[in-house]
Every structure is written in structure tokens, then in C-alpha cells.
Amino acid sequence: MRRYSEDLRERAVQRVEAGETICSIAAALRISPSCVSKWRKRQR
């Protein structure tokens, strides 16, 4: 399992909060959609 930087996690969550879809964020940041989803859930 790859460890992602805290900065990348924060940027992904900020984009979700701004209304962007999880799939588009994942594609733009080259990470899996499940990572974005998990990070968003942890942020709450």
C-alpha cells in the first residue's frame, strides 16, 4: 500500500468540499477513487 502525502490528502478533500466529483478528483490527482472517498469520510 502506497502512503500519500498529507498535502495530497488535503487537496483532495478540499476539492470534494468544493463540489467536484470523486472520480474527477481521482483522475486529476492520479489516485484511486476509493482513497478520495476514505479521506473524505475521515475528515468528517
PyMOL Python script that loads the backbone (N, CA, C, O; Angstrom):
from pymol import cmd

cmd.read_pdbstr("""\
ATOM      1  N   MET A   1       0.839  -1.189   0.000  1.00  0.00           N
ATOM      2  CA  MET A   1       0.000   0.000   0.000  1.00  0.00           C
ATOM      3  C   MET A   1       0.876   1.242   0.000  1.00  0.00           C
ATOM      4  O   MET A   1       1.839   1.348   0.760  1.00  0.00           O
ATOM      5  N   ARG A   2       0.520   2.171  -0.866  1.00  0.00           N
ATOM      6  CA  ARG A   2       1.308   3.384  -1.000  1.00  0.00           C
ATOM      7  C   ARG A   2       0.832   4.446  -0.003  1.00  0.00           C
ATOM      8  O   ARG A   2      -0.370   4.630   0.192  1.00  0.00           O
ATOM      9  N   ARG A   3       1.762   5.123   0.611  1.00  0.00           N
ATOM     10  CA  ARG A   3       1.442   6.186   1.565  1.00  0.00           C
ATOM     11  C   ARG A   3       1.456   7.519   0.824  1.00  0.00           C
ATOM     12  O   ARG A   3       2.462   7.882   0.215  1.00  0.00           O
ATOM     13  N   TYR A   4       0.349   8.242   0.874  1.00  0.00           N
ATOM     14  CA  TYR A   4       0.247   9.526   0.192  1.00  0.00           C
ATOM     15  C   TYR A   4       0.546  10.666   1.161  1.00  0.00           C
ATOM     16  O   TYR A   4       0.355  10.535   2.370  1.00  0.00           O
ATOM     17  N   SER A   5       1.014  11.780   0.616  1.00  0.00           N
ATOM     18  CA  SER A   5       1.369  12.925   1.447  1.00  0.00           C
ATOM     19  C   SER A   5       0.118  13.564   2.040  1.00  0.00           C
ATOM     20  O   SER A   5      -0.980  13.464   1.492  1.00  0.00           O
ATOM     21  N   GLU A   6       0.317  14.211   3.152  1.00  0.00           N
ATOM     22  CA  GLU A   6      -0.780  14.909   3.816  1.00  0.00           C
ATOM     23  C   GLU A   6      -1.317  16.031   2.926  1.00  0.00           C
ATOM     24  O   GLU A   6      -2.515  16.310   2.922  1.00  0.00           O
ATOM     25  N   ASP A   7      -0.431  16.660   2.185  1.00  0.00           N
ATOM     26  CA  ASP A   7      -0.821  17.738   1.275  1.00  0.00           C
ATOM     27  C   ASP A   7      -1.784  17.219   0.199  1.00  0.00           C
ATOM     28  O   ASP A   7      -2.785  17.865  -0.110  1.00  0.00           O
ATOM     29  N   LEU A   8      -1.477  16.074  -0.351  1.00  0.00           N
ATOM     30  CA  LEU A   8      -2.342  15.483  -1.378  1.00  0.00           C
ATOM     31  C   LEU A   8      -3.713  15.158  -0.797  1.00  0.00           C
ATOM     32  O   LEU A   8      -4.737  15.395  -1.439  1.00  0.00           O
ATOM     33  N   ARG A   9      -3.731  14.627   0.387  1.00  0.00           N
ATOM     34  CA  ARG A   9      -4.999  14.296   1.054  1.00  0.00           C
ATOM     35  C   ARG A   9      -5.843  15.555   1.266  1.00  0.00           C
ATOM     36  O   ARG A   9      -7.046  15.561   1.003  1.00  0.00           O
ATOM     37  N   GLU A  10      -5.199  16.613   1.742  1.00  0.00           N
ATOM     38  CA  GLU A  10      -5.915  17.864   1.999  1.00  0.00           C
ATOM     39  C   GLU A  10      -6.476  18.460   0.712  1.00  0.00           C
ATOM     40  O   GLU A  10      -7.610  18.939   0.689  1.00  0.00           O
ATOM     41  N   ARG A  11      -5.683  18.431  -0.358  1.00  0.00           N
ATOM     42  CA  ARG A  11      -6.155  18.966  -1.635  1.00  0.00           C
ATOM     43  C   ARG A  11      -7.347  18.179  -2.159  1.00  0.00           C
ATOM     44  O   ARG A  11      -8.300  18.759  -2.678  1.00  0.00           O
ATOM     45  N   ALA A  12      -7.293  16.863  -2.023  1.00  0.00           N
ATOM     46  CA  ALA A  12      -8.399  16.027  -2.493  1.00  0.00           C
ATOM     47  C   ALA A  12      -9.675  16.333  -1.720  1.00  0.00           C
ATOM     48  O   ALA A  12     -10.742  16.471  -2.318  1.00  0.00           O
ATOM     49  N   VAL A  13      -9.578  16.440  -0.411  1.00  0.00           N
ATOM     50  CA  VAL A  13     -10.753  16.712   0.419  1.00  0.00           C
ATOM     51  C   VAL A  13     -11.302  18.109   0.129  1.00  0.00           C
ATOM     52  O   VAL A  13     -12.518  18.301   0.105  1.00  0.00           O
ATOM     53  N   GLN A  14     -10.428  19.075  -0.088  1.00  0.00           N
ATOM     54  CA  GLN A  14     -10.881  20.432  -0.414  1.00  0.00           C
ATOM     55  C   GLN A  14     -11.656  20.449  -1.725  1.00  0.00           C
ATOM     56  O   GLN A  14     -12.646  21.169  -1.858  1.00  0.00           O
ATOM     57  N   ARG A  15     -11.211  19.664  -2.679  1.00  0.00           N
ATOM     58  CA  ARG A  15     -11.903  19.603  -3.968  1.00  0.00           C
ATOM     59  C   ARG A  15     -13.270  18.948  -3.831  1.00  0.00           C
ATOM     60  O   ARG A  15     -14.219  19.351  -4.504  1.00  0.00           O
ATOM     61  N   VAL A  16     -13.381  17.940  -2.967  1.00  0.00           N
ATOM     62  CA  VAL A  16     -14.683  17.314  -2.715  1.00  0.00           C
ATOM     63  C   VAL A  16     -15.622  18.342  -2.095  1.00  0.00           C
ATOM     64  O   VAL A  16     -16.779  18.457  -2.499  1.00  0.00           O
ATOM     65  N   GLU A  17     -15.122  19.086  -1.116  1.00  0.00           N
ATOM     66  CA  GLU A  17     -15.931  20.093  -0.441  1.00  0.00           C
ATOM     67  C   GLU A  17     -16.348  21.215  -1.387  1.00  0.00           C
ATOM     68  O   GLU A  17     -17.377  21.856  -1.175  1.00  0.00           O
ATOM     69  N   ALA A  18     -15.556  21.453  -2.425  1.00  0.00           N
ATOM     70  CA  ALA A  18     -15.872  22.487  -3.411  1.00  0.00           C
ATOM     71  C   ALA A  18     -16.912  22.000  -4.424  1.00  0.00           C
ATOM     72  O   ALA A  18     -17.393  22.782  -5.245  1.00  0.00           O
ATOM     73  N   GLY A  19     -17.260  20.708  -4.366  1.00  0.00           N
ATOM     74  CA  GLY A  19     -18.318  20.188  -5.221  1.00  0.00           C
ATOM     75  C   GLY A  19     -17.863  19.333  -6.386  1.00  0.00           C
ATOM     76  O   GLY A  19     -18.685  18.903  -7.195  1.00  0.00           O
ATOM     77  N   GLU A  20     -16.587  19.084  -6.484  1.00  0.00           N
ATOM     78  CA  GLU A  20     -16.069  18.247  -7.577  1.00  0.00           C
ATOM     79  C   GLU A  20     -16.365  16.776  -7.278  1.00  0.00           C
ATOM     80  O   GLU A  20     -16.428  16.380  -6.114  1.00  0.00           O
ATOM     81  N   THR A  21     -16.543  15.982  -8.307  1.00  0.00           N
ATOM     82  CA  THR A  21     -16.850  14.563  -8.094  1.00  0.00           C
ATOM     83  C   THR A  21     -15.601  13.785  -7.690  1.00  0.00           C
ATOM     84  O   THR A  21     -14.475  14.159  -8.019  1.00  0.00           O
ATOM     85  N   ILE A  22     -15.831  12.712  -6.978  1.00  0.00           N
ATOM     86  CA  ILE A  22     -14.729  11.876  -6.509  1.00  0.00           C
ATOM     87  C   ILE A  22     -13.951  11.290  -7.684  1.00  0.00           C
ATOM     88  O   ILE A  22     -12.721  11.232  -7.656  1.00  0.00           O
ATOM     89  N   CYS A  23     -14.661  10.863  -8.699  1.00  0.00           N
ATOM     90  CA  CYS A  23     -13.983  10.277  -9.869  1.00  0.00           C
ATOM     91  C   CYS A  23     -13.108  11.286 -10.597  1.00  0.00           C
ATOM     92  O   CYS A  23     -12.006  10.949 -11.030  1.00  0.00           O
ATOM     93  N   SER A  24     -13.581  12.510 -10.737  1.00  0.00           N
ATOM     94  CA  SER A  24     -12.777  13.517 -11.439  1.00  0.00           C
ATOM     95  C   SER A  24     -11.548  13.915 -10.619  1.00  0.00           C
ATOM     96  O   SER A  24     -10.482  14.168 -11.182  1.00  0.00           O
ATOM     97  N   ILE A  25     -11.692  13.971  -9.308  1.00  0.00           N
ATOM     98  CA  ILE A  25     -10.561  14.277  -8.430  1.00  0.00           C
ATOM     99  C   ILE A  25      -9.527  13.169  -8.521  1.00  0.00           C
ATOM    100  O   ILE A  25      -8.333  13.434  -8.662  1.00  0.00           O
ATOM    101  N   ALA A  26      -9.985  11.937  -8.442  1.00  0.00           N
ATOM    102  CA  ALA A  26      -9.083  10.787  -8.510  1.00  0.00           C
ATOM    103  C   ALA A  26      -8.307  10.775  -9.822  1.00  0.00           C
ATOM    104  O   ALA A  26      -7.104  10.515  -9.832  1.00  0.00           O
ATOM    105  N   ALA A  27      -8.987  11.053 -10.920  1.00  0.00           N
ATOM    106  CA  ALA A  27      -8.321  11.069 -12.224  1.00  0.00           C
ATOM    107  C   ALA A  27      -7.303  12.198 -12.304  1.00  0.00           C
ATOM    108  O   ALA A  27      -6.204  12.007 -12.825  1.00  0.00           O
ATOM    109  N   ALA A  28      -7.662  13.375 -11.793  1.00  0.00           N
ATOM    110  CA  ALA A  28      -6.771  14.532 -11.849  1.00  0.00           C
ATOM    111  C   ALA A  28      -5.522  14.342 -10.988  1.00  0.00           C
ATOM    112  O   ALA A  28      -4.430  14.768 -11.363  1.00  0.00           O
ATOM    113  N   LEU A  29      -5.694  13.701  -9.835  1.00  0.00           N
ATOM    114  CA  LEU A  29      -4.577  13.520  -8.903  1.00  0.00           C
ATOM    115  C   LEU A  29      -3.875  12.169  -9.060  1.00  0.00           C
ATOM    116  O   LEU A  29      -2.897  11.876  -8.373  1.00  0.00           O
ATOM    117  N   ARG A  30      -4.396  11.359  -9.979  1.00  0.00           N
ATOM    118  CA  ARG A  30      -3.841  10.027 -10.252  1.00  0.00           C
ATOM    119  C   ARG A  30      -3.807   9.125  -9.021  1.00  0.00           C
ATOM    120  O   ARG A  30      -2.793   8.510  -8.692  1.00  0.00           O
ATOM    121  N   ILE A  31      -4.957   9.075  -8.360  1.00  0.00           N
ATOM    122  CA  ILE A  31      -5.135   8.188  -7.213  1.00  0.00           C
ATOM    123  C   ILE A  31      -6.459   7.451  -7.410  1.00  0.00           C
ATOM    124  O   ILE A  31      -7.234   7.796  -8.302  1.00  0.00           O
ATOM    125  N   SER A  32      -6.719   6.451  -6.592  1.00  0.00           N
ATOM    126  CA  SER A  32      -7.959   5.692  -6.756  1.00  0.00           C
ATOM    127  C   SER A  32      -9.128   6.444  -6.124  1.00  0.00           C
ATOM    128  O   SER A  32      -8.958   7.147  -5.128  1.00  0.00           O
ATOM    129  N   PRO A  33     -10.305   6.292  -6.706  1.00  0.00           N
ATOM    130  CA  PRO A  33     -11.492   6.931  -6.128  1.00  0.00           C
ATOM    131  C   PRO A  33     -11.756   6.487  -4.685  1.00  0.00           C
ATOM    132  O   PRO A  33     -12.263   7.268  -3.880  1.00  0.00           O
ATOM    133  N   SER A  34     -11.420   5.260  -4.366  1.00  0.00           N
ATOM    134  CA  SER A  34     -11.658   4.785  -3.000  1.00  0.00           C
ATOM    135  C   SER A  34     -10.810   5.543  -1.984  1.00  0.00           C
ATOM    136  O   SER A  34     -11.242   5.748  -0.850  1.00  0.00           O
ATOM    137  N   CYS A  35      -9.612   5.961  -2.375  1.00  0.00           N
ATOM    138  CA  CYS A  35      -8.769   6.775  -1.479  1.00  0.00           C
ATOM    139  C   CYS A  35      -9.454   8.100  -1.172  1.00  0.00           C
ATOM    140  O   CYS A  35      -9.518   8.524  -0.018  1.00  0.00           O
ATOM    141  N   VAL A  36      -9.957   8.741  -2.199  1.00  0.00           N
ATOM    142  CA  VAL A  36     -10.635  10.032  -2.011  1.00  0.00           C
ATOM    143  C   VAL A  36     -11.839   9.860  -1.099  1.00  0.00           C
ATOM    144  O   VAL A  36     -12.068  10.669  -0.200  1.00  0.00           O
ATOM    145  N   SER A  37     -12.595   8.818  -1.333  1.00  0.00           N
ATOM    146  CA  SER A  37     -13.783   8.556  -0.528  1.00  0.00           C
ATOM    147  C   SER A  37     -13.418   8.310   0.942  1.00  0.00           C
ATOM    148  O   SER A  37     -14.068   8.846   1.839  1.00  0.00           O
ATOM    149  N   LYS A  38     -12.404   7.521   1.183  1.00  0.00           N
ATOM    150  CA  LYS A  38     -11.967   7.228   2.552  1.00  0.00           C
ATOM    151  C   LYS A  38     -11.480   8.484   3.257  1.00  0.00           C
ATOM    152  O   LYS A  38     -11.800   8.710   4.424  1.00  0.00           O
ATOM    153  N   TRP A  39     -10.711   9.299   2.554  1.00  0.00           N
ATOM    154  CA  TRP A  39     -10.184  10.523   3.148  1.00  0.00           C
ATOM    155  C   TRP A  39     -11.310  11.484   3.511  1.00  0.00           C
ATOM    156  O   TRP A  39     -11.268  12.146   4.548  1.00  0.00           O
ATOM    157  N   ARG A  40     -12.318  11.552   2.641  1.00  0.00           N
ATOM    158  CA  ARG A  40     -13.466  12.427   2.903  1.00  0.00           C
ATOM    159  C   ARG A  40     -14.199  11.962   4.149  1.00  0.00           C
ATOM    160  O   ARG A  40     -14.599  12.782   4.975  1.00  0.00           O
ATOM    161  N   LYS A  41     -14.379  10.664   4.295  1.00  0.00           N
ATOM    162  CA  LYS A  41     -15.073  10.126   5.465  1.00  0.00           C
ATOM    163  C   LYS A  41     -14.282  10.392   6.752  1.00  0.00           C
ATOM    164  O   LYS A  41     -14.868  10.691   7.793  1.00  0.00           O
ATOM    165  N   ARG A  42     -12.969  10.283   6.677  1.00  0.00           N
ATOM    166  CA  ARG A  42     -12.121  10.532   7.848  1.00  0.00           C
ATOM    167  C   ARG A  42     -12.138  12.012   8.238  1.00  0.00           C
ATOM    168  O   ARG A  42     -12.031  12.346   9.418  1.00  0.00           O
ATOM    169  N   GLN A  43     -12.270  12.880   7.263  1.00  0.00           N
ATOM    170  CA  GLN A  43     -12.278  14.327   7.504  1.00  0.00           C
ATOM    171  C   GLN A  43     -13.507  14.752   8.308  1.00  0.00           C
ATOM    172  O   GLN A  43     -13.443  15.699   9.092  1.00  0.00           O
ATOM    173  N   ARG A  44     -14.614  14.055   8.111  1.00  0.00           N
ATOM    174  CA  ARG A  44     -15.871  14.415   8.784  1.00  0.00           C
ATOM    175  C   ARG A  44     -15.803  14.178  10.228  1.00  0.00           C
ATOM    176  O   ARG A  44     -16.775  14.427  10.941  1.00  0.00           O
TER     177      ARG A  44
END
""", "prot")
cmd.dss("prot")
cmd.show_as("cartoon", "prot")
cmd.util.cbc("prot")
cmd.orient("prot")
